[in-house]
Amino acid sequence: MEERRFEKRPRSLILAPVFVRTDERRRMPPPLWRPTWQELVLGWLRYQATQLRWDIERGFARLLHRSWIDPRRAGRHGRQRGCY
């Protein structure tokens, strides 16, 4: 058998990712604020009250054959934020 000689290749200048294990617990940010169940319930009630109010407003607008959104208060994109 014939003997093979390997030629030295020039070094590659392409960067390649190297994966290194680290202790992830050390670098984790502190846990985010979590609402209490009372705050969750109050938020849910607020949301449902808003939805109910909007349903009533839309129902009255349909009965009166009017647009639900008041064109004097509405901006370019319909109902503005903060207008309830």
C-alpha positions as CSV (number, residue, x, y, z in Angstrom):
1,M,0.0,0.0,0.0
2,E,1.1,3.4,-0.8
3,E,1.8,5.9,2.0
4,R,-0.4,9.1,2.0
5,R,0.9,12.5,2.9
6,F,-1.5,15.1,4.1
7,E,-0.7,18.6,3.1
8,K,-1.3,21.4,5.6
9,R,-4.3,23.4,4.7
10,P,-4.3,27.2,5.2
11,R,-6.3,28.3,8.2
12,S,-9.9,29.2,7.7
13,L,-10.9,32.7,8.6
14,I,-14.6,31.8,8.9
15,L,-16.0,32.2,12.4
16,A,-17.8,29.2,13.8
17,P,-20.0,29.1,16.9
18,V,-18.6,27.3,19.9
19,F,-21.1,26.1,22.4
20,V,-20.1,26.3,26.0
21,R,-22.1,25.1,29.0
22,T,-22.6,27.7,31.6
23,D,-24.5,27.8,34.9
24,E,-27.8,29.3,33.6
25,R,-29.2,29.9,37.1
26,R,-26.5,32.4,37.9
27,R,-27.4,34.6,34.8
28,M,-31.2,34.4,35.1
29,P,-32.9,37.7,35.9
30,P,-34.9,37.9,39.1
31,P,-38.4,36.6,38.7
32,L,-40.9,39.1,37.2
33,W,-43.7,40.6,39.3
34,R,-46.7,38.2,39.4
35,P,-50.1,39.6,40.3
36,T,-52.0,38.2,43.2
37,W,-55.3,36.3,42.6
38,Q,-57.2,39.3,43.9
39,E,-55.6,41.6,41.2
40,L,-56.3,39.0,38.5
41,V,-60.0,38.8,39.6
42,L,-60.4,42.6,39.6
43,G,-58.7,42.9,36.2
44,W,-61.1,40.2,34.8
45,L,-64.1,42.0,36.3
46,R,-63.0,45.3,34.8
47,Y,-62.5,43.7,31.4
48,Q,-65.9,42.0,31.5
49,A,-67.6,45.3,32.6
50,T,-66.0,47.1,29.7
51,Q,-67.1,44.4,27.2
52,L,-70.7,44.5,28.6
53,R,-70.8,48.3,28.4
54,W,-69.6,48.2,24.8
55,D,-72.2,45.5,23.9
56,I,-74.9,47.7,25.3
57,E,-73.7,50.7,23.4
58,R,-73.5,48.7,20.2
59,G,-77.0,47.3,20.8
60,F,-78.5,50.8,21.3
61,A,-76.7,52.1,18.2
62,R,-78.2,49.2,16.2
63,L,-81.7,49.9,17.5
64,L,-81.3,53.6,16.7
65,H,-79.7,52.9,13.3
66,R,-76.7,54.9,14.2
67,S,-72.9,54.4,14.0
68,W,-71.6,53.0,17.3
69,I,-68.5,55.3,17.1
70,D,-69.3,59.0,17.5
71,P,-67.6,60.7,14.5
72,R,-66.9,63.8,16.5
73,R,-64.8,61.9,19.1
74,A,-63.3,59.3,16.7
75,G,-59.9,60.0,15.2
76,R,-58.4,58.7,12.1
77,H,-58.3,55.1,13.3
78,G,-61.8,54.8,14.8
79,R,-62.2,54.6,18.6
80,Q,-59.3,56.4,20.3
81,R,-57.5,55.0,23.3
82,G,-58.7,56.2,26.6
83,C,-62.2,57.0,25.3
84,Y,-64.7,54.8,27.1
